[in-house]
Amino acid sequence: MDIPFDQYSQPIIEKYGLKRVGHEWHGPCPNCGGDDRFWIADHNGKLKHHCRKDCALSDRTRHMEQDGLLPKFEPQVPDVPRPPKCDVPYHIQKRIELAGTGAVCDGNTVVVEIRDIETDEFRGKQFINSDGSKRFSPGMKKEGAGTFIGEKSDVLYVTEGWADAVVLYLVTGQQVFFALDANALPASAKQLKAQGYNVIVAADNDEAGRKAVKAAGLPHVTPPVVKDWWDLWDSEGDAAVRAALENVVDPVTVSITSGYKIWSGNELLKADFPPTEWLLKPYLPTPTLALIAGAPKVGKSWIAMEFGLQVAEAGYGTLYIASEDNEQRFQSRLRRLRPFAASPEFKVLPMLSSEKALPQGVAALELITNFVAENPNLRCVIIDTVASIRNPSEREKNYEVTSTEFGNLRQLAHKLGIAIVVVHHNRKSTGMEASPIEMILGSTGISATVETIMVLQRQKGTQDINMLLTGKDIEEQELTFKWTAQGYQAAGVSVEAALGDTQRAVLNVIRERPRCTQHFIAEEISRDKSQVSKAVGRLIECGLVQRLDDGTLAPSN
């Protein structure tokens, strides 16, 4: 139903206390509540409303009708008695007119007639219920069948869903073919191409849609970020759909070398690149794929949480995906790290308390992409542990498989301009490892692919830990973290952390007064000459101090 914006907008704005933001008015949703989820806008003179929590259009409309802000509307269904408590039909929820779409409304069910592509013979029907659930006529063969919307035109868009097909037809005026679903789309699109249609596959932006595009091998286009074409139209309008449709990719004309830029040596020398950006120095440059690894119970989650909190406190949005924690367990740790308050930029997803399981593989990458799209300030995503999003396997993953998995994560971090931090385990030590990096569990493809590596090892007899920190943008170093009442706290370079009070005092004097003598140091810190001599000898052994030719002392370079 078309609702005039000028007539009905002002009472809604006043009733819900909406605030103007650009060409929209934002505020709490009358249906699901929550701040700044609901908005209204003028769409070609008609009132459009939406909730970013994705509650049902019909529910929001019903609440505004009950508040006396919108006229009550009962869908007219000719010759069909309306049952009690009938839900609002699907096409009305989607704001779609049925005329010319190849569909009719039977009660509160939208029925789409499906025909053979070549013969135009009747194949069956799709039934779309008011709750969005769909079913086809029993035993109906989907390949080579579907529904044309509109008259033949210069272009034929081929879509997975009926609502997507109707939106593209209404926005472009071009003919559209509803191909029933992603599985049936490739074969039907090829058949239409063989019949002479100028086919453009307009698939959904999800894993199934990308598979359909690849299988069809035809010119294609997908909506940006959002899942399907109706979503894009609903959230951003006609102009956004038209703009997205201009980004058609033709697999035939795309060169195999497109997307690659070859630099000459002189070009690189003259290029002006921005300095490395840090979310948390010296641990997290951005963009990067970072790895925190260590033995079980060594403190990986404590370190990851501390880093995430510090990133958030620096003003960068941070999401911590805790695959092995529930809300209470995470709260207990958080209260120890930040007993009084935590930054509002720090968000947590405790998976053991979530209704849905964490997706794996490509679906997990899509989930991270959507998190970033919905939270523009999100600059750091911590995944504890990375095993929760990896594709399951019955055998040890080889180098090629592992490097591909972690390579996809690294590519996503750079595409989104964020730091992705994954927490991972070490293997059991054999005593034969040449370095801590060799203790990372799994294929060497992991350490070869990630860009920032942090390997944790517990100091014997204490809860303190040493960290080997290395990476493509980081100078390799060993750091020590002390266990305190508020978790792990950085104690500095691990060699220095082990120094005694006298040794540290001597080192500070040498750094402040290079080329000083032992006699000067003894007087400066009020220590015996023998104590200073022993301390200097230890500092030279550790590589922190050097004795110059004239006998004076200076920091090592």
DOGU-266959 format. One record per residue (C-alpha): residue number from 1; x, y, z. Coordinates in steps of 0.001 Angstrom, whole numbers. Example, Ala and Ser with C-alpha at 12.3 -4.5 7.8 and 13.67 -1.06 7.14 Angstrom:
2
<seq->1; x->12300; y->-4500; z->7800>
<seq->2; x->13670; y->-1060; z->7140>
END
This chain:
557
<seq->1; x->0; y->0; z->0>
<seq->2; x->1346; y->3446; z->-956>
<seq->3; x->1387; y->5820; z->2054>
<seq->4; x->1909; y->9549; z->1319>
<seq->5; x->5022; y->10770; z->3131>
<seq->6; x->3827; y->14348; z->3695>
<seq->7; x->564; y->13172; z->5263>
<seq->8; x->1880; y->10551; z->7709>
<seq->9; x->5566; y->11296; z->8457>
<seq->10; x->5248; y->14115; z->11003>
<seq->11; x->3065; y->12213; z->13538>
<seq->12; x->5514; y->9264; z->13346>
<seq->13; x->8512; y->11572; z->13906>
<seq->14; x->6847; y->13175; z->16934>
<seq->15; x->5503; y->9928; z->18430>
<seq->16; x->8851; y->8079; z->18381>
<seq->17; x->11130; y->11097; z->18811>
<seq->18; x->12942; y->10534; z->15497>
<seq->19; x->15980; y->12682; z->14664>
<seq->20; x->16857; y->13820; z->11163>
<seq->21; x->20024; y->12284; z->9676>
<seq->22; x->20569; y->13395; z->6084>
<seq->23; x->17413; y->12571; z->4138>
<seq->24; x->16186; y->10112; z->6800>
<seq->25; x->14726; y->10270; z->10315>
<seq->26; x->16267; y->7809; z->12846>
<seq->27; x->15140; y->6496; z->16224>
<seq->28; x->13895; y->3495; z->18229>
<seq->29; x->11952; y->825; z->16376>
<seq->30; x->8251; y->673; z->17334>
<seq->31; x->8368; y->-3107; z->16972>
<seq->32; x->11668; y->-4460; z->18374>
<seq->33; x->12932; y->-1425; z->20332>
<seq->34; x->16598; y->-436; z->20492>
<seq->35; x->18192; y->2927; z->19735>
<seq->36; x->18728; y->4170; z->16181>
<seq->37; x->17561; y->966; z->14464>
<seq->38; x->14453; y->2397; z->12819>
<seq->39; x->14286; y->4982; z->10080>
<seq->40; x->11764; y->6551; z->7713>
<seq->41; x->12411; y->8346; z->4438>
<seq->42; x->10656; y->10006; z->1515>
<seq->43; x->10770; y->7574; z->-1419>
<seq->44; x->9265; y->9308; z->-4468>
<seq->45; x->6621; y->10911; z->-2274>
<seq->46; x->5811; y->7668; z->-466>
<seq->47; x->6706; y->6814; z->3118>
<seq->48; x->9351; y->4113; z->3434>
<seq->49; x->10355; y->2586; z->6776>
<seq->50; x->13034; y->81; z->7718>
<seq->51; x->14702; y->-1511; z->10768>
<seq->52; x->18395; y->-2400; z->10762>
<seq->53; x->17567; y->-5275; z->13101>
<seq->54; x->15617; y->-6738; z->10140>
<seq->55; x->12366; y->-7212; z->12020>
<seq->56; x->9396; y->-7882; z->9722>
<seq->57; x->7903; y->-5003; z->7743>
<seq->58; x->4426; y->-6291; z->8578>
<seq->59; x->5146; y->-6214; z->12333>
<seq->60; x->6420; y->-2620; z->12219>
<seq->61; x->3427; y->-1580; z->10120>
<seq->62; x->1021; y->-3277; z->12544>
<seq->63; x->2531; y->-1446; z->15537>
<seq->64; x->2188; y->1924; z->13798>
<seq->65; x->-1394; y->1083; z->12867>
<seq->66; x->-2129; y->260; z->16514>
<seq->67; x->-557; y->3590; z->17547>
<seq->68; x->-2921; y->5338; z->15120>
<seq->69; x->-75; y->6583; z->12933>
<seq->70; x->-870; y->4615; z->9756>
<seq->71; x->-4213; y->3711; z->8180>
<seq->72; x->-5207; y->110; z->8744>
<seq->73; x->-4873; y->-1975; z->5617>
<seq->74; x->-6456; y->-5316; z->4821>
<seq->75; x->-5163; y->-7002; z->1635>
<seq->76; x->-7906; y->-7731; z->-849>
<seq->77; x->-7931; y->-11353; z->-2007>
<seq->78; x->-10701; y->-11840; z->-4620>
<seq->79; x->-12979; y->-14877; z->-4184>
<seq->80; x->-10889; y->-16280; z->-1307>
<seq->81; x->-12336; y->-16142; z->2228>
<seq->82; x->-9848; y->-14550; z->4614>
<seq->83; x->-9146; y->-16942; z->7522>
<seq->84; x->-8891; y->-15556; z->11043>
<seq->85; x->-5508; y->-14036; z->11994>
<seq->86; x->-4311; y->-14272; z->8391>
<seq->87; x->-699; y->-13096; z->8029>
<seq->88; x->207; y->-10353; z->5572>
<seq->89; x->1067; y->-11948; z->2199>
<seq->90; x->4712; y->-12086; z->1124>
<seq->91; x->4389; y->-9652; z->-1773>
<seq->92; x->2861; y->-6968; z->452>
<seq->93; x->5684; y->-7371; z->2977>
<seq->94; x->8109; y->-6975; z->73>
<seq->95; x->6154; y->-4003; z->-1351>
<seq->96; x->5722; y->-5737; z->-4707>
<seq->97; x->2753; y->-5420; z->-7073>
<seq->98; x->1722; y->-8774; z->-8548>
<seq->99; x->524; y->-7452; z->-11898>
<seq->100; x->2862; y->-8585; z->-14683>
<seq->101; x->5065; y->-10694; z->-12394>
<seq->102; x->3718; y->-14125; z->-13332>
<seq->103; x->2287; y->-14584; z->-9839>
<seq->104; x->-1071; y->-14436; z->-8066>
<seq->105; x->-2123; y->-14349; z->-4402>
<seq->106; x->-4102; y->-17360; z->-3162>
<seq->107; x->-5245; y->-16563; z->366>
<seq->108; x->-2063; y->-15382; z->2038>
<seq->109; x->197; y->-17423; z->-277>
<seq->110; x->1924; y->-16020; z->-3372>
<seq->111; x->1805; y->-18569; z->-6214>
<seq->112; x->4290; y->-18251; z->-9106>
<seq->113; x->3553; y->-20197; z->-12309>
<seq->114; x->6605; y->-21969; z->-13782>
<seq->115; x->7012; y->-22979; z->-17438>
<seq->116; x->9495; y->-24792; z->-19682>
<seq->117; x->12066; y->-22452; z->-21267>
<seq->118; x->11858; y->-23984; z->-24754>
<seq->119; x->8251; y->-25205; z->-25081>
<seq->120; x->6466; y->-22816; z->-22707>
<seq->121; x->4641; y->-25850; z->-21308>
<seq->122; x->3411; y->-25677; z->-17724>
<seq->123; x->5927; y->-27306; z->-15333>
<seq->124; x->4528; y->-26465; z->-11900>
<seq->125; x->4326; y->-23735; z->-9291>
<seq->126; x->6275; y->-22114; z->-6479>
<seq->127; x->4331; y->-21372; z->-3304>
<seq->128; x->5662; y->-18557; z->-1086>
<seq->129; x->4113; y->-18361; z->2366>
<seq->130; x->3717; y->-15193; z->4405>
<seq->131; x->6665; y->-16215; z->6624>
<seq->132; x->8928; y->-16351; z->3542>
<seq->133; x->9123; y->-20160; z->3372>
<seq->134; x->8955; y->-21595; z->-154>
<seq->135; x->8059; y->-24905; z->-1806>
<seq->136; x->7633; y->-26190; z->-5360>
<seq->137; x->5095; y->-28534; z->-6913>
<seq->138; x->6027; y->-32118; z->-5918>
<seq->139; x->8301; y->-33844; z->-8426>
<seq->140; x->8831; y->-30726; z->-10569>
<seq->141; x->12078; y->-30637; z->-12581>
<seq->142; x->13753; y->-27244; z->-12063>
<seq->143; x->16443; y->-27173; z->-14762>
<seq->144; x->15267; y->-25562; z->-17960>
<seq->145; x->12264; y->-24007; z->-16245>
<seq->146; x->11325; y->-20705; z->-14661>
<seq->147; x->9288; y->-17550; z->-15125>
<seq->148; x->9798; y->-14644; z->-17548>
<seq->149; x->8882; y->-11205; z->-16201>
<seq->150; x->8380; y->-8459; z->-18780>
<seq->151; x->8636; y->-8424; z->-22561>
<seq->152; x->11800; y->-9392; z->-24449>
<seq->153; x->14392; y->-6601; z->-24301>
<seq->154; x->18042; y->-5813; z->-25012>
<seq->155; x->19189; y->-7653; z->-21881>
<seq->156; x->17825; y->-10652; z->-20019>
<seq->157; x->18730; y->-10705; z->-16333>
<seq->158; x->18636; y->-14176; z->-14747>
<seq->159; x->18046; y->-14297; z->-10976>
<seq->160; x->17779; y->-16924; z->-8245>
<seq->161; x->14712; y->-15512; z->-6464>
<seq->162; x->11304; y->-14271; z->-7565>
<seq->163; x->11429; y->-11057; z->-5480>
<seq->164; x->14875; y->-10251; z->-6937>
<seq->165; x->13509; y->-10780; z->-10448>
<seq->166; x->10577; y->-8433; z->-9854>
<seq->167; x->12848; y->-5715; z->-8402>
<seq->168; x->15233; y->-5805; z->-11385>
<seq->169; x->12297; y->-5659; z->-13815>
<seq->170; x->10673; y->-2710; z->-12026>
<seq->171; x->13954; y->-777; z->-11687>
<seq->172; x->15392; y->-1360; z->-15182>
<seq->173; x->12396; y->-2132; z->-17384>
<seq->174; x->14447; y->-4987; z->-18859>
<seq->175; x->13114; y->-8549; z->-19105>
<seq->176; x->14095; y->-10836; z->-16204>
<seq->177; x->14021; y->-14621; z->-15856>
<seq->178; x->13354; y->-16190; z->-12439>
<seq->179; x->15512; y->-19362; z->-12473>
<seq->180; x->14071; y->-20873; z->-9222>
<seq->181; x->17310; y->-21181; z->-7197>
<seq->182; x->21120; y->-21060; z->-7343>
<seq->183; x->21459; y->-24750; z->-8237>
<seq->184; x->19170; y->-24552; z->-11257>
<seq->185; x->20425; y->-21152; z->-12452>
<seq->186; x->23619; y->-22165; z->-14368>
<seq->187; x->21969; y->-24710; z->-16689>
<seq->188; x->18959; y->-22471; z->-17364>
<seq->189; x->21178; y->-19434; z->-18035>
<seq->190; x->23259; y->-21410; z->-20551>
<seq->191; x->20094; y->-22664; z->-22248>
<seq->192; x->18753; y->-19118; z->-22562>
<seq->193; x->22107; y->-17961; z->-23954>
<seq->194; x->21953; y->-20731; z->-26573>
<seq->195; x->18519; y->-19478; z->-27618>
<seq->196; x->19979; y->-16066; z->-28448>
<seq->197; x->19194; y->-14068; z->-25312>
<seq->198; x->21739; y->-11473; z->-24150>
<seq->199; x->22041; y->-13054; z->-20697>
<seq->200; x->23457; y->-11366; z->-17592>
<seq->201; x->23430; y->-13563; z->-14504>
<seq->202; x->22285; y->-11451; z->-11520>
<seq->203; x->23117; y->-13784; z->-8633>
<seq->204; x->23024; y->-13257; z->-4867>
<seq->205; x->26156; y->-12115; z->-3063>
<seq->206; x->26712; y->-15301; z->-1052>
<seq->207; x->28549; y->-18606; z->-1437>
<seq->208; x->25746; y->-20275; z->-3431>
<seq->209; x->25497; y->-17263; z->-5750>
<seq->210; x->29242; y->-17226; z->-6400>
<seq->211; x->29179; y->-20933; z->-7231>
<seq->212; x->26294; y->-20345; z->-9650>
<seq->213; x->28172; y->-17511; z->-11370>
<seq->214; x->31266; y->-19675; z->-11794>
<seq->215; x->29256; y->-22642; z->-13132>
<seq->216; x->27361; y->-20477; z->-15635>
<seq->217; x->30515; y->-18872; z->-17076>
<seq->218; x->28476; y->-15950; z->-18461>
<seq->219; x->28508; y->-12174; z->-17911>
<seq->220; x->27411; y->-11628; z->-14334>
<seq->221; x->26839; y->-9083; z->-11604>
<seq->222; x->26193; y->-9340; z->-7863>
<seq->223; x->25052; y->-6711; z->-5358>
<seq->224; x->27736; y->-5156; z->-3138>
<seq->225; x->27934; y->-6484; z->463>
<seq->226; x->24227; y->-7180; z->889>
<seq->227; x->22948; y->-10662; z->155>
<seq->228; x->20455; y->-10193; z->-2703>
<seq->229; x->18951; y->-7593; z->-5026>
<seq->230; x->15762; y->-7059; z->-3040>
<seq->231; x->17891; y->-6313; z->65>
<seq->232; x->19839; y->-3669; z->-1870>
<seq->233; x->16664; y->-2093; z->-3232>
<seq->234; x->14992; y->-2135; z->194>
<seq->235; x->17929; y->-521; z->1981>
<seq->236; x->19205; y->1938; z->-662>
<seq->237; x->16583; y->2321; z->-3404>
<seq->238; x->16397; y->2259; z->-7214>
<seq->239; x->19561; y->4297; z->-7859>
<seq->240; x->21739; y->1892; z->-5868>
<seq->241; x->20404; y->-1078; z->-7845>
<seq->242; x->21054; y->653; z->-11168>
<seq->243; x->24580; y->1601; z->-10070>
<seq->244; x->25343; y->-1960; z->-8985>
<seq->245; x->24059; y->-3385; z->-12280>
<seq->246; x->26683; y->-1353; z->-14144>
<seq->247; x->29458; y->-3516; z->-12660>
<seq->248; x->28980; y->-6429; z->-15035>
<seq->249; x->31924; y->-8839; z->-15273>
<seq->250; x->32381; y->-10607; z->-18591>
<seq->251; x->34576; y->-13702; z->-18132>
<seq->252; x->35267; y->-13815; z->-21863>
<seq->253; x->36743; y->-10330; z->-22176>
<seq->254; x->38577; y->-10167; z->-18838>
<seq->255; x->42297; y->-10655; z->-19482>
<seq->256; x->44129; y->-13253; z->-17431>
<seq->257; x->46578; y->-10511; z->-16398>
<seq->258; x->43906; y->-8030; z->-15265>
<seq->259; x->44217; y->-7163; z->-11595>
<seq->260; x->48030; y->-7373; z->-11656>
<seq->261; x->50290; y->-4297; z->-11635>
<seq->262; x->53923; y->-4717; z->-12579>
<seq->263; x->56241; y->-2040; z->-11169>
<seq->264; x->59564; y->-975; z->-12584>
<seq->265; x->62424; y->-496; z->-10148>
<seq->266; x->62425; y->3273; z->-10756>
<seq->267; x->58658; y->3490; z->-10200>
<seq->268; x->59042; y->1796; z->-6824>
<seq->269; x->61929; y->4054; z->-5838>
<seq->270; x->59900; y->7166; z->-6644>
<seq->271; x->56592; y->5939; z->-5183>
<seq->272; x->55368; y->7663; z->-2027>
<seq->273; x->53732; y->5055; z->228>
<seq->274; x->52101; y->5960; z->3562>
<seq->275; x->53918; y->4770; z->6703>
<seq->276; x->52783; y->1588; z->8427>
<seq->277; x->49625; y->2165; z->10441>
<seq->278; x->49496; y->597; z->13897>
<seq->279; x->46467; y->-436; z->15903>
<seq->280; x->48734; y->-1439; z->18785>
<seq->281; x->52484; y->-872; z->18557>
<seq->282; x->54637; y->-2990; z->18348>
<seq->283; x->52185; y->-5895; z->18096>
<seq->284; x->49495; y->-5077; z->15518>
<seq->285; x->50105; y->-3209; z->12275>
<seq->286; x->47127; y->-2894; z->9957>
<seq->287; x->46091; y->-4463; z->7708>
<seq->288; x->47528; y->-7790; z->8833>
<seq->289; x->46766; y->-11413; z->9610>
<seq->290; x->48275; y->-12026; z->13060>
<seq->291; x->48729; y->-15305; z->14941>
<seq->292; x->48901; y->-15795; z->18722>
<seq->293; x->50129; y->-19348; z->19404>
<seq->294; x->51057; y->-21271; z->22513>
<seq->295; x->50570; y->-24426; z->24533>
<seq->296; x->47215; y->-25100; z->26245>
<seq->297; x->46623; y->-22903; z->29342>
<seq->298; x->49700; y->-20755; z->28644>
<seq->299; x->47578; y->-17584; z->28556>
<seq->300; x->46748; y->-17070; z->24860>
<seq->301; x->43194; y->-15856; z->25525>
<seq->302; x->44359; y->-13497; z->28288>
<seq->303; x->46912; y->-11897; z->25948>
<seq->304; x->44415; y->-11746; z->23059>
<seq->305; x->41788; y->-10078; z->25286>
<seq->306; x->44311; y->-7572; z->26670>
<seq->307; x->45424; y->-6625; z->23165>
<seq->308; x->41796; y->-6328; z->22002>
<seq->309; x->40931; y->-4063; z->24933>
<seq->310; x->43953; y->-1846; z->24271>
<seq->311; x->43012; y->-1534; z->20584>
<seq->312; x->39462; y->-557; z->21597>
<seq->313; x->40792; y->1949; z->24141>
<seq->314; x->42777; y->3556; z->21315>
<seq->315; x->39435; y->4231; z->19586>
<seq->316; x->39325; y->1332; z->17113>
<seq->317; x->36305; y->-970; z->16973>
<seq->318; x->37238; y->-4503; z->18088>
<seq->319; x->35222; y->-7740; z->17862>
<seq->320; x->36323; y->-10745; z->19936>
<seq->321; x->34813; y->-14027; z->18675>
<seq->322; x->35139; y->-16415; z->21632>
<seq->323; x->34321; y->-19818; z->20164>
<seq->324; x->35044; y->-21721; z->23390>
<seq->325; x->33416; y->-19370; z->25940>
<seq->326; x->29960; y->-18479; z->27189>
<seq->327; x->28903; y->-15087; z->28527>
<seq->328; x->29633; y->-15833; z->32185>
<seq->329; x->33151; y->-17167; z->31561>
<seq->330; x->34060; y->-14213; z->29389>
<seq->331; x->32599; y->-11802; z->31941>
<seq->332; x->34808; y->-13339; z->34640>
<seq->333; x->37960; y->-12701; z->32610>
<seq->334; x->36847; y->-9224; z->31600>
<seq->335; x->36198; y->-8238; z->35217>
<seq->336; x->39772; y->-9191; z->36062>
<seq->337; x->41294; y->-7270; z->33145>
<seq->338; x->39028; y->-4203; z->33449>
<seq->339; x->37328; y->-4354; z->36869>
<seq->340; x->35598; y->-975; z->36568>
<seq->341; x->34778; y->-308; z->32898>
<seq->342; x->35627; y->-1501; z->29395>
<seq->343; x->35702; y->560; z->26216>
<seq->344; x->32369; y->601; z->24308>
<seq->345; x->34437; y->-85; z->21184>
<seq->346; x->35214; y->-3583; z->22539>
<seq->347; x->32560; y->-6104; z->21432>
<seq->348; x->32410; y->-9824; z->22158>
<seq->349; x->30586; y->-12745; z->20541>
<seq->350; x->30543; y->-15663; z->23054>
<seq->351; x->29672; y->-18591; z->20805>
<seq->352; x->28683; y->-21064; z->23540>
<seq->353; x->25798; y->-18698; z->24374>
<seq->354; x->24779; y->-18124; z->20735>
<seq->355; x->21775; y->-19714; z->19049>
<seq->356; x->23665; y->-20251; z->15777>
<seq->357; x->26902; y->-22135; z->15231>
<seq->358; x->29932; y->-20315; z->13870>
<seq->359; x->30224; y->-20909; z->10097>
<seq->360; x->33386; y->-22383; z->8609>
<seq->361; x->35459; y->-21848; z->5475>
<seq->362; x->34145; y->-19348; z->2926>
<seq->363; x->30975; y->-18793; z->4973>
<seq->364; x->33099; y->-17605; z->7916>
<seq->365; x->34836; y->-15061; z->5656>
<seq->366; x->31438; y->-13816; z->4531>
<seq->367; x->30330; y->-13443; z->8162>
<seq->368; x->33415; y->-11335; z->8992>
<seq->369; x->32774; y->-9207; z->5886>
<seq->370; x->29199; y->-8554; z->7018>
<seq->371; x->30304; y->-7722; z->10574>
<seq->372; x->32632; y->-5052; z->9168>
<seq->373; x->29950; y->-3745; z->6793>
<seq->374; x->27505; y->-3320; z->9687>
<seq->375; x->30130; y->-1765; z->11993>
<seq->376; x->32159; y->809; z->9992>
<seq->377; x->34548; y->1522; z->12895>
<seq->378; x->35503; y->-2165; z->13232>
<seq->379; x->39270; y->-2412; z->12684>
<seq->380; x->40224; y->-5573; z->14583>
<seq->381; x->38623; y->-9043; z->14642>
<seq->382; x->40014; y->-11617; z->17101>
<seq->383; x->39083; y->-15273; z->16522>
<seq->384; x->39720; y->-17527; z->19518>
<seq->385; x->40434; y->-20168; z->18286>
<seq->386; x->41056; y->-20271; z->14524>
<seq->387; x->40113; y->-23975; z->14447>
<seq->388; x->36485; y->-22923; z->14919>
<seq->389; x->36294; y->-21352; z->11431>
<seq->390; x->38547; y->-23755; z->9503>
<seq->391; x->37087; y->-26397; z->7217>
<seq->392; x->36867; y->-29707; z->9125>
<seq->393; x->39152; y->-32503; z->7943>
<seq->394; x->39706; y->-36077; z->9028>
<seq->395; x->43427; y->-35871; z->8373>
<seq->396; x->46253; y->-33424; z->8960>
<seq->397; x->45941; y->-30529; z->6527>
<seq->398; x->48850; y->-30339; z->4087>
<seq->399; x->50869; y->-27257; z->3185>
<seq->400; x->48780; y->-26341; z->130>
<seq->401; x->45425; y->-26609; z->1914>
<seq->402; x->46628; y->-24753; z->5005>
<seq->403; x->48337; y->-21929; z->3122>
<seq->404; x->45167; y->-21475; z->1031>
<seq->405; x->42954; y->-21277; z->4142>
<seq->406; x->45178; y->-18773; z->5929>
<seq->407; x->45870; y->-16981; z->2650>
<seq->408; x->42129; y->-16330; z->2274>
<seq->409; x->42059; y->-14833; z->5775>
<seq->410; x->45089; y->-12663; z->4988>
<seq->411; x->43528; y->-11486; z->1724>
<seq->412; x->40299; y->-10609; z->3570>
<seq->413; x->42208; y->-8570; z->6178>
<seq->414; x->43807; y->-6488; z->3409>
<seq->415; x->40557; y->-6173; z->1459>
<seq->416; x->38719; y->-4848; z->4531>
<seq->417; x->41697; y->-2845; z->5847>
<seq->418; x->41630; y->-4499; z->9285>
<seq->419; x->43736; y->-6687; z->11561>
<seq->420; x->42488; y->-10268; z->11887>
<seq->421; x->44042; y->-11940; z->14931>
<seq->422; x->43707; y->-15728; z->15188>
<seq->423; x->44488; y->-17724; z->18322>
<seq->424; x->46052; y->-21153; z->17748>
<seq->425; x->47754; y->-23975; z->19642>
<seq->426; x->51334; y->-25200; z->19769>
<seq->427; x->52212; y->-28858; z->19262>
<seq->428; x->53774; y->-30832; z->22095>
<seq->429; x->57476; y->-30034; z->22298>
<seq->430; x->59964; y->-32709; z->21194>
<seq->431; x->63001; y->-30766; z->22382>
<seq->432; x->64336; y->-30757; z->18791>
<seq->433; x->62763; y->-27463; z->17667>
<seq->434; x->65222; y->-24845; z->16444>
<seq->435; x->62860; y->-21956; z->17250>
<seq->436; x->59456; y->-21344; z->18906>
<seq->437; x->57893; y->-20908; z->15453>
<seq->438; x->58508; y->-24590; z->14719>
<seq->439; x->56227; y->-25454; z->17652>
<seq->440; x->53105; y->-23990; z->15962>
<seq->441; x->50569; y->-26802; z->15548>
<seq->442; x->49913; y->-27977; z->11990>
<seq->443; x->51523; y->-27392; z->8634>
<seq->444; x->54363; y->-24927; z->8141>
<seq->445; x->51942; y->-23270; z->5720>
<seq->446; x->50530; y->-21408; z->8733>
<seq->447; x->53742; y->-19625; z->9761>
<seq->448; x->54604; y->-19056; z->6102>
<seq->449; x->51285; y->-17298; z->5418>
<seq->450; x->50489; y->-15165; z->8454>
<seq->451; x->52168; y->-11754; z->8553>
<seq->452; x->52529; y->-11219; z->12303>
<seq->453; x->53507; y->-14060; z->14662>
<seq->454; x->53367; y->-14098; z->18462>
<seq->455; x->54479; y->-17383; z->20094>
<seq->456; x->54001; y->-17670; z->23863>
<seq->457; x->56082; y->-19840; z->26216>
<seq->458; x->55758; y->-19987; z->30013>
<seq->459; x->58799; y->-19250; z->32137>
<seq->460; x->59696; y->-22225; z->34304>
<seq->461; x->58344; y->-22088; z->37833>
<seq->462; x->56208; y->-18956; z->37254>
<seq->463; x->53028; y->-17800; z->35530>
<seq->464; x->55040; y->-15228; z->33565>
<seq->465; x->55428; y->-15793; z->29828>
<seq->466; x->57921; y->-14955; z->27108>
<seq->467; x->56703; y->-13914; z->23676>
<seq->468; x->58615; y->-14273; z->20419>
<seq->469; x->57281; y->-11415; z->18274>
<seq->470; x->58146; y->-11343; z->14568>
<seq->471; x->56562; y->-10446; z->11259>
<seq->472; x->56818; y->-8744; z->7901>
<seq->473; x->56391; y->-5255; z->9433>
<seq->474; x->57954; y->-6064; z->12818>
<seq->475; x->61563; y->-6366; z->13932>
<seq->476; x->61978; y->-9737; z->15662>
<seq->477; x->62195; y->-9468; z->19441>
<seq->478; x->61527; y->-11406; z->22622>
<seq->479; x->59266; y->-9825; z->25227>
<seq->480; x->58221; y->-10780; z->28729>
<seq->481; x->54726; y->-10486; z->30240>
<seq->482; x->54274; y->-10587; z->34014>
<seq->483; x->51169; y->-12195; z->35549>
<seq->484; x->49392; y->-9728; z->37864>
<seq->485; x->46045; y->-9375; z->39580>
<seq->486; x->44787; y->-7801; z->36336>
<seq->487; x->46105; y->-10371; z->33887>
<seq->488; x->49320; y->-10175; z->31888>
<seq->489; x->51222; y->-6912; z->31769>
<seq->490; x->54100; y->-6177; z->29381>
<seq->491; x->57419; y->-6143; z->31236>
<seq->492; x->59653; y->-5220; z->28295>
<seq->493; x->62355; y->-7044; z->26388>
<seq->494; x->62744; y->-10485; z->27964>
<seq->495; x->66534; y->-10187; z->28533>
<seq->496; x->66049; y->-6905; z->30366>
<seq->497; x->63091; y->-8274; z->32327>
<seq->498; x->65441; y->-10820; z->33959>
<seq->499; x->67926; y->-8179; z->35166>
<seq->500; x->68459; y->-7546; z->38871>
<seq->501; x->68034; y->-4127; z->40483>
<seq->502; x->71749; y->-3250; z->40354>
<seq->503; x->72124; y->-4446; z->36767>
<seq->504; x->69111; y->-2388; z->35699>
<seq->505; x->70396; y->707; z->37514>
<seq->506; x->73801; y->358; z->35826>
<seq->507; x->72158; y->-66; z->32397>
<seq->508; x->70060; y->3077; z->32903>
<seq->509; x->73147; y->5169; z->33740>
<seq->510; x->75037; y->3879; z->30679>
<seq->511; x->72090; y->4703; z->28436>
<seq->512; x->71760; y->8191; z->29909>
<seq->513; x->75533; y->8897; z->29935>
<seq->514; x->77258; y->6975; z->27090>
<seq->515; x->81079; y->6678; z->27392>
<seq->516; x->80938; y->6778; z->31197>
<seq->517; x->83337; y->4884; z->33493>
<seq->518; x->82622; y->2231; z->36124>
<seq->519; x->83867; y->4671; z->38773>
<seq->520; x->81301; y->7266; z->37654>
<seq->521; x->78536; y->4648; z->37718>
<seq->522; x->79425; y->3485; z->41259>
<seq->523; x->79176; y->7058; z->42536>
<seq->524; x->75991; y->7784; z->40566>
<seq->525; x->74034; y->4831; z->41966>
<seq->526; x->75825; y->4552; z->45342>
<seq->527; x->77032; y->968; z->44867>
<seq->528; x->80334; y->-771; z->45605>
<seq->529; x->82807; y->-926; z->42723>
<seq->530; x->82735; y->-4745; z->42903>
<seq->531; x->78917; y->-4748; z->42494>
<seq->532; x->79153; y->-2420; z->39502>
<seq->533; x->81938; y->-4528; z->37954>
<seq->534; x->79828; y->-7713; z->38198>
<seq->535; x->76775; y->-5923; z->36796>
<seq->536; x->78762; y->-4539; z->33850>
<seq->537; x->80146; y->-7995; z->33099>
<seq->538; x->76597; y->-9441; z->33026>
<seq->539; x->75310; y->-6636; z->30790>
<seq->540; x->78160; y->-7241; z->28324>
<seq->541; x->77324; y->-10988; z->28300>
<seq->542; x->73672; y->-10192; z->27531>
<seq->543; x->74680; y->-7951; z->24624>
<seq->544; x->73138; y->-4854; z->26196>
<seq->545; x->76411; y->-2970; z->26849>
<seq->546; x->79796; y->-2708; z->25088>
<seq->547; x->83220; y->-1654; z->26397>
<seq->548; x->84897; y->817; z->24070>
<seq->549; x->88626; y->932; z->23220>
<seq->550; x->89284; y->3650; z->25800>
<seq->551; x->87698; y->1546; z->28564>
<seq->552; x->84452; y->3547; z->28812>
<seq->553; x->81017; y->1961; z->28509>
<seq->554; x->78197; y->2517; z->25986>
<seq->555; x->74895; y->846; z->25022>
<seq->556; x->75193; y->-1824; z->22349>
<seq->557; x->73945; y->-770; z->18937>
END
